[in-house]
Amino acid sequence: MNTIVACLLALAISMPLSDASCFFMPFKPGTSNGVVVGCLDGEGKVHEFDSKWRTKDCNDCSCSRDGIGCCTSYMTPVDYDEEKCESIFNKDTCSYKVVEKDDHSKECPVHSWVG
């Protein structure tokens, strides 16, 4: 009984930390020389089964026999001083930086992030 309570407590604590935005695309066969080798993505690229990749839109995706599952690879800042600060997204690193509006060299504290 103690083990179950401990597991539920761990799950309850970890859930808010993994609030990524995810979506699923049903399986479309990706073929090579007429043989199904993986999933066909929305851009027409074939990804092998069990492969993982990052899209140009900063989503982490994977291919299974059910389809393609993707989740955002970044967290979005939501609890910071929006009067004094602004969030800037870097597509190269797939991450946000929160800086002062008047001086981008000064970072602002962020109290909460969501996926």
HELIX and SHEET records of a PDB file:
HELIX    1   1 ASN A    2  SER A   14  1                                  13    
HELIX    2   2 MET A   15  LEU A   17  5                                   3    
SHEET    1   A 4 CYS A  22  PRO A  26  0                                        
SHEET    2   A 4 GLY A  67  THR A  72 -1                                        
SHEET    3   A 4 ASN A  59  SER A  64 -1                                        
SHEET    4   A 4 LYS A  52  ARG A  54 -1                                        
SHEET    1   B 3 PRO A  29  SER A  32  0                                        
SHEET    2   B 3 VAL A  35  LEU A  40 -1                                        
SHEET    3   B 3 VAL A  46  GLU A  48 -1                                        
SHEET    1   C 2 THR A  76  PRO A  77  0                                        
SHEET    2   C 2 TRP A 113  VAL A 114 -1                                        
SHEET    1   D 2 CYS A  85  ASN A  90  0                                        
SHEET    2   D 2 SER A  95  GLU A 100 -1                                        
END                                                                             
